[in-house]
Amino acid sequence: MSTPDSDAPISPLAGLGIAVLAVSTSAILVRWSTAPSLVKAFYRVLFTVALLAPVALVRHRDALATISGRDLLAAGGAGVALAAHFASWFESLNHTTVAASVTLVQSQPLFVAVGAWAVLDERVSRRTAVGIGVALAGMALMSVSDFLAASGAPRPLLGNGLAVIGAVTAAAYVLTGRSVRSRVSLVPYVVVVYTVCAAALLVVAVGRGDPLTGYPPREWLLFLGMAVGPGVFGHTVINWALAHLESSVVSVSLLGEPVGSTILALFLLGEIPTLPTVLGGAVVLGGIYVSAS
């Protein structure tokens, strides 16, 4: 598929590998921060905008100026959906394990398939339907097992539920902006989306009374780390890779995030996943693989 940024300066597969490593650090950085969930999400996105906006203004000024009103509206909708994704997923990590939260939130390709069938009237193959069923069974197994087992999570059912909401809203973000990316270059698109996302998170955080200032330097470094790592080198590179690779390749590659995050949580947080979490997570990842490959 030809897109406005179809000339790849580096190998798309190499870029995708870097992106998967980068997004694997997200849950760890979120857990290390003690700020309210909405504040973490807001500054992550705000700092990402601050890093990308100068590039958009210098190198893509004409592309920004010529985005149609229809595409701006769609990008804005994608930004609101992304804000809901970050808000629910960041809060999820306060209540359940990294392994469960990241695995469940990464189930968004399943909801993309369901949404494409329900909203866009796209056909769902038998293989995809089987994969969705397997993954849903794995989600149920993981959530019930985490509730019954001594996982160390304070409220695993709530955390797992929020992670699934994060997956649904991430799917809405992908579906809303999918057609726009065929007409608008990467950097202008993500700057618009991230700006709307940051504004939505700011409104909710202020409305909830969360403090936006007064944090120690460590917190500001964590906010910046979330923007540089998972933000710029993670999600932005994934958006770029979608212009050069089949969406199924990208979706399957992203199954590396739960594995990477779980390993990092083991060594950096001392969080050992329970056997039911591992088994349920394996079923979920297997279902996603079947549906996306």
Contacts in CASP RR format, 6 or more apart in sequence:
PFRMAT RR
TARGET T0000
AUTHOR 0000-0000-0000
METHOD contacts of the structure
MODEL  1
MSTPDSDAPISPLAGLGIAVLAVSTSAILVRWSTAPSLVKAFYRVLFTVA
LLAPVALVRHRDALATISGRDLLAAGGAGVALAAHFASWFESLNHTTVAA
SVTLVQSQPLFVAVGAWAVLDERVSRRTAVGIGVALAGMALMSVSDFLAA
SGAPRPLLGNGLAVIGAVTAAAYVLTGRSVRSRVSLVPYVVVVYTVCAAA
LLVVAVGRGDPLTGYPPREWLLFLGMAVGPGVFGHTVINWALAHLESSVV
SVSLLGEPVGSTILALFLLGEIPTLPTVLGGAVVLGGIYVSAS
1 182 0 8 1.000
1 243 0 8 1.000
3 181 0 8 1.000
3 182 0 8 1.000
3 185 0 8 1.000
3 243 0 8 1.000
4 63 0 8 1.000
4 183 0 8 1.000
4 184 0 8 1.000
4 185 0 8 1.000
4 186 0 8 1.000
5 185 0 8 1.000
5 186 0 8 1.000
5 240 0 8 1.000
5 243 0 8 1.000
6 243 0 8 1.000
6 244 0 8 1.000
8 244 0 8 1.000
12 240 0 8 1.000
12 241 0 8 1.000
12 244 0 8 1.000
12 245 0 8 1.000
13 245 0 8 1.000
15 237 0 8 1.000
15 240 0 8 1.000
15 241 0 8 1.000
16 237 0 8 1.000
16 238 0 8 1.000
16 241 0 8 1.000
16 245 0 8 1.000
16 249 0 8 1.000
16 250 0 8 1.000
16 253 0 8 1.000
17 253 0 8 1.000
18 233 0 8 1.000
18 234 0 8 1.000
18 237 0 8 1.000
19 233 0 8 1.000
19 234 0 8 1.000
19 235 0 8 1.000
19 237 0 8 1.000
19 238 0 8 1.000
19 241 0 8 1.000
20 234 0 8 1.000
20 253 0 8 1.000
20 254 0 8 1.000
20 256 0 8 1.000
20 257 0 8 1.000
22 229 0 8 1.000
22 230 0 8 1.000
22 231 0 8 1.000
22 233 0 8 1.000
22 234 0 8 1.000
22 237 0 8 1.000
23 230 0 8 1.000
23 231 0 8 1.000
23 234 0 8 1.000
23 235 0 8 1.000
23 238 0 8 1.000
23 254 0 8 1.000
23 257 0 8 1.000
24 256 0 8 1.000
24 257 0 8 1.000
24 259 0 8 1.000
24 260 0 8 1.000
24 261 0 8 1.000
24 264 0 8 1.000
25 229 0 8 1.000
25 230 0 8 1.000
25 261 0 8 1.000
25 264 0 8 1.000
26 226 0 8 1.000
26 229 0 8 1.000
26 230 0 8 1.000
26 261 0 8 1.000
27 93 0 8 1.000
27 98 0 8 1.000
27 101 0 8 1.000
27 102 0 8 1.000
27 261 0 8 1.000
27 264 0 8 1.000
27 265 0 8 1.000
28 98 0 8 1.000
28 261 0 8 1.000
28 264 0 8 1.000
28 265 0 8 1.000
28 268 0 8 1.000
28 269 0 8 1.000
29 222 0 8 1.000
29 225 0 8 1.000
29 226 0 8 1.000
29 230 0 8 1.000
30 40 0 8 1.000
30 90 0 8 1.000
30 93 0 8 1.000
30 226 0 8 1.000
31 93 0 8 1.000
31 98 0 8 1.000
31 265 0 8 1.000
31 269 0 8 1.000
32 222 0 8 1.000
33 40 0 8 1.000
33 219 0 8 1.000
33 222 0 8 1.000
33 223 0 8 1.000
33 226 0 8 1.000
34 219 0 8 1.000
35 43 0 8 1.000
35 215 0 8 1.000
35 219 0 8 1.000
35 223 0 8 1.000
36 205 0 8 1.000
36 208 0 8 1.000
36 210 0 8 1.000
36 211 0 8 1.000
37 87 0 8 1.000
37 90 0 8 1.000
37 91 0 8 1.000
37 93 0 8 1.000
37 94 0 8 1.000
38 87 0 8 1.000
38 90 0 8 1.000
38 201 0 8 1.000
38 204 0 8 1.000
38 205 0 8 1.000
38 208 0 8 1.000
38 210 0 8 1.000
39 205 0 8 1.000
39 210 0 8 1.000
39 211 0 8 1.000
39 212 0 8 1.000
40 90 0 8 1.000
40 222 0 8 1.000
40 223 0 8 1.000
40 226 0 8 1.000
41 83 0 8 1.000
41 86 0 8 1.000
41 87 0 8 1.000
41 90 0 8 1.000
41 201 0 8 1.000
42 198 0 8 1.000
42 201 0 8 1.000
42 202 0 8 1.000
42 205 0 8 1.000
42 212 0 8 1.000
43 220 0 8 1.000
43 223 0 8 1.000
43 226 0 8 1.000
43 227 0 8 1.000
44 86 0 8 1.000
44 223 0 8 1.000
44 226 0 8 1.000
44 227 0 8 1.000
44 230 0 8 1.000
44 231 0 8 1.000
45 82 0 8 1.000
45 83 0 8 1.000
45 86 0 8 1.000
45 194 0 8 1.000
45 197 0 8 1.000
45 198 0 8 1.000
45 201 0 8 1.000
45 227 0 8 1.000
46 198 0 8 1.000
46 202 0 8 1.000
46 227 0 8 1.000
47 223 0 8 1.000
47 224 0 8 1.000
47 225 0 8 1.000
47 226 0 8 1.000
47 227 0 8 1.000
47 228 0 8 1.000
48 194 0 8 1.000
48 227 0 8 1.000
48 231 0 8 1.000
48 232 0 8 1.000
48 236 0 8 1.000
49 191 0 8 1.000
49 194 0 8 1.000
49 195 0 8 1.000
49 198 0 8 1.000
50 227 0 8 1.000
51 227 0 8 1.000
51 228 0 8 1.000
51 232 0 8 1.000
52 187 0 8 1.000
52 190 0 8 1.000
52 191 0 8 1.000
52 194 0 8 1.000
52 232 0 8 1.000
52 236 0 8 1.000
53 191 0 8 1.000
53 195 0 8 1.000
55 187 0 8 1.000
56 64 0 8 1.000
56 187 0 8 1.000
56 188 0 8 1.000
56 191 0 8 1.000
57 64 0 8 1.000
59 187 0 8 1.000
60 185 0 8 1.000
60 187 0 8 1.000
60 188 0 8 1.000
63 184 0 8 1.000
63 185 0 8 1.000
63 188 0 8 1.000
64 188 0 8 1.000
64 191 0 8 1.000
64 192 0 8 1.000
67 75 0 8 1.000
67 184 0 8 1.000
67 188 0 8 1.000
67 192 0 8 1.000
68 183 0 8 1.000
71 180 0 8 1.000
71 183 0 8 1.000
71 184 0 8 1.000
72 192 0 8 1.000
74 176 0 8 1.000
74 177 0 8 1.000
74 179 0 8 1.000
74 180 0 8 1.000
75 177 0 8 1.000
75 180 0 8 1.000
75 184 0 8 1.000
75 189 0 8 1.000
75 192 0 8 1.000
75 193 0 8 1.000
75 196 0 8 1.000
76 192 0 8 1.000
76 193 0 8 1.000
76 196 0 8 1.000
77 176 0 8 1.000
77 177 0 8 1.000
77 196 0 8 1.000
78 173 0 8 1.000
78 176 0 8 1.000
78 177 0 8 1.000
78 180 0 8 1.000
78 193 0 8 1.000
78 196 0 8 1.000
79 173 0 8 1.000
79 176 0 8 1.000
79 193 0 8 1.000
79 194 0 8 1.000
79 196 0 8 1.000
79 197 0 8 1.000
79 200 0 8 1.000
80 196 0 8 1.000
80 197 0 8 1.000
80 200 0 8 1.000
81 169 0 8 1.000
81 170 0 8 1.000
81 172 0 8 1.000
81 173 0 8 1.000
81 176 0 8 1.000
82 169 0 8 1.000
82 170 0 8 1.000
82 173 0 8 1.000
82 193 0 8 1.000
82 194 0 8 1.000
82 197 0 8 1.000
83 196 0 8 1.000
83 197 0 8 1.000
83 198 0 8 1.000
83 200 0 8 1.000
83 201 0 8 1.000
83 204 0 8 1.000
84 165 0 8 1.000
84 166 0 8 1.000
84 169 0 8 1.000
84 172 0 8 1.000
84 200 0 8 1.000
85 105 0 8 1.000
85 166 0 8 1.000
85 169 0 8 1.000
85 170 0 8 1.000
85 173 0 8 1.000
86 197 0 8 1.000
86 201 0 8 1.000
87 201 0 8 1.000
87 204 0 8 1.000
88 162 0 8 1.000
88 163 0 8 1.000
88 165 0 8 1.000
88 166 0 8 1.000
88 169 0 8 1.000
89 101 0 8 1.000
89 105 0 8 1.000
89 162 0 8 1.000
89 163 0 8 1.000
89 166 0 8 1.000
91 159 0 8 1.000
91 162 0 8 1.000
92 101 0 8 1.000
92 104 0 8 1.000
92 105 0 8 1.000
92 159 0 8 1.000
92 160 0 8 1.000
92 161 0 8 1.000
92 162 0 8 1.000
92 163 0 8 1.000
92 166 0 8 1.000
93 101 0 8 1.000
93 159 0 8 1.000
94 154 0 8 1.000
94 159 0 8 1.000
95 153 0 8 1.000
95 154 0 8 1.000
95 155 0 8 1.000
95 156 0 8 1.000
95 158 0 8 1.000
95 159 0 8 1.000
95 162 0 8 1.000
96 146 0 8 1.000
96 151 0 8 1.000
96 153 0 8 1.000
96 155 0 8 1.000
96 156 0 8 1.000
96 158 0 8 1.000
96 159 0 8 1.000
96 160 0 8 1.000
96 162 0 8 1.000
96 163 0 8 1.000
97 146 0 8 1.000
97 151 0 8 1.000
97 152 0 8 1.000
97 153 0 8 1.000
97 156 0 8 1.000
97 265 0 8 1.000
97 271 0 8 1.000
97 273 0 8 1.000
97 277 0 8 1.000
98 261 0 8 1.000
98 262 0 8 1.000
98 264 0 8 1.000
98 265 0 8 1.000
98 269 0 8 1.000
98 271 0 8 1.000
99 258 0 8 1.000
99 261 0 8 1.000
99 262 0 8 1.000
99 265 0 8 1.000
99 271 0 8 1.000
99 273 0 8 1.000
99 277 0 8 1.000
99 278 0 8 1.000
99 281 0 8 1.000
100 142 0 8 1.000
100 143 0 8 1.000
100 146 0 8 1.000
100 151 0 8 1.000
100 153 0 8 1.000
100 156 0 8 1.000
100 159 0 8 1.000
100 160 0 8 1.000
100 163 0 8 1.000
100 273 0 8 1.000
100 277 0 8 1.000
100 281 0 8 1.000
101 159 0 8 1.000
101 160 0 8 1.000
101 162 0 8 1.000
101 163 0 8 1.000
102 163 0 8 1.000
102 257 0 8 1.000
102 258 0 8 1.000
102 261 0 8 1.000
102 262 0 8 1.000
103 142 0 8 1.000
103 163 0 8 1.000
103 258 0 8 1.000
103 262 0 8 1.000
103 280 0 8 1.000
103 281 0 8 1.000
103 284 0 8 1.000
103 285 0 8 1.000
104 139 0 8 1.000
104 142 0 8 1.000
104 160 0 8 1.000
104 161 0 8 1.000
104 163 0 8 1.000
104 164 0 8 1.000
104 167 0 8 1.000
104 284 0 8 1.000
105 163 0 8 1.000
105 164 0 8 1.000
105 166 0 8 1.000
105 167 0 8 1.000
105 170 0 8 1.000
106 167 0 8 1.000
106 254 0 8 1.000
106 255 0 8 1.000
106 257 0 8 1.000
106 258 0 8 1.000
106 285 0 8 1.000
106 288 0 8 1.000
107 135 0 8 1.000
107 139 0 8 1.000
107 164 0 8 1.000
107 167 0 8 1.000
107 284 0 8 1.000
107 288 0 8 1.000
108 166 0 8 1.000
108 167 0 8 1.000
108 168 0 8 1.000
108 170 0 8 1.000
108 171 0 8 1.000
108 174 0 8 1.000
109 171 0 8 1.000
109 251 0 8 1.000
109 254 0 8 1.000
109 288 0 8 1.000
109 291 0 8 1.000
109 292 0 8 1.000
110 131 0 8 1.000
110 132 0 8 1.000
110 135 0 8 1.000
110 136 0 8 1.000
110 167 0 8 1.000
110 171 0 8 1.000
110 287 0 8 1.000
110 288 0 8 1.000
110 291 0 8 1.000
111 167 0 8 1.000
111 168 0 8 1.000
111 170 0 8 1.000
111 171 0 8 1.000
111 172 0 8 1.000
112 171 0 8 1.000
112 174 0 8 1.000
112 175 0 8 1.000
112 251 0 8 1.000
113 124 0 8 1.000
113 128 0 8 1.000
113 132 0 8 1.000
113 291 0 8 1.000
114 124 0 8 1.000
114 132 0 8 1.000
114 171 0 8 1.000
115 171 0 8 1.000
115 175 0 8 1.000
116 122 0 8 1.000
116 124 0 8 1.000
116 175 0 8 1.000
117 123 0 8 1.000
117 124 0 8 1.000
119 175 0 8 1.000
120 175 0 8 1.000
124 132 0 8 1.000
127 290 0 8 1.000
127 291 0 8 1.000
128 290 0 8 1.000
128 291 0 8 1.000
129 291 0 8 1.000
130 290 0 8 1.000
130 291 0 8 1.000
131 286 0 8 1.000
131 287 0 8 1.000
131 288 0 8 1.000
131 290 0 8 1.000
131 291 0 8 1.000
132 287 0 8 1.000
132 291 0 8 1.000
133 287 0 8 1.000
134 283 0 8 1.000
134 286 0 8 1.000
134 287 0 8 1.000
134 290 0 8 1.000
135 283 0 8 1.000
135 284 0 8 1.000
135 286 0 8 1.000
135 287 0 8 1.000
135 288 0 8 1.000
135 291 0 8 1.000
137 283 0 8 1.000
138 280 0 8 1.000
138 281 0 8 1.000
138 283 0 8 1.000
138 284 0 8 1.000
139 160 0 8 1.000
139 164 0 8 1.000
139 280 0 8 1.000
139 284 0 8 1.000
141 276 0 8 1.000
141 279 0 8 1.000
141 280 0 8 1.000
141 283 0 8 1.000
142 160 0 8 1.000
142 276 0 8 1.000
142 277 0 8 1.000
142 280 0 8 1.000
142 281 0 8 1.000
142 283 0 8 1.000
142 284 0 8 1.000
143 156 0 8 1.000
143 157 0 8 1.000
143 160 0 8 1.000
143 161 0 8 1.000
145 274 0 8 1.000
145 276 0 8 1.000
145 277 0 8 1.000
145 279 0 8 1.000
145 280 0 8 1.000
146 153 0 8 1.000
146 156 0 8 1.000
146 157 0 8 1.000
146 160 0 8 1.000
146 274 0 8 1.000
146 276 0 8 1.000
146 277 0 8 1.000
147 156 0 8 1.000
147 157 0 8 1.000
148 276 0 8 1.000
149 274 0 8 1.000
149 275 0 8 1.000
149 276 0 8 1.000
149 277 0 8 1.000
150 274 0 8 1.000
151 273 0 8 1.000
151 274 0 8 1.000
151 277 0 8 1.000
153 159 0 8 1.000
173 193 0 8 1.000
177 189 0 8 1.000
177 193 0 8 1.000
180 189 0 8 1.000
181 189 0 8 1.000
181 239 0 8 1.000
181 242 0 8 1.000
181 243 0 8 1.000
186 236 0 8 1.000
186 239 0 8 1.000
186 240 0 8 1.000
186 243 0 8 1.000
189 239 0 8 1.000
190 235 0 8 1.000
190 236 0 8 1.000
190 239 0 8 1.000
205 212 0 8 1.000
206 212 0 8 1.000
238 250 0 8 1.000
238 254 0 8 1.000
241 250 0 8 1.000
242 250 0 8 1.000
248 292 0 8 1.000
248 293 0 8 1.000
251 288 0 8 1.000
251 292 0 8 1.000
252 288 0 8 1.000
252 289 0 8 1.000
252 292 0 8 1.000
252 293 0 8 1.000
255 285 0 8 1.000
255 286 0 8 1.000
255 288 0 8 1.000
255 289 0 8 1.000
258 281 0 8 1.000
258 285 0 8 1.000
259 285 0 8 1.000
262 273 0 8 1.000
265 271 0 8 1.000
265 273 0 8 1.000
266 272 0 8 1.000
266 273 0 8 1.000
END
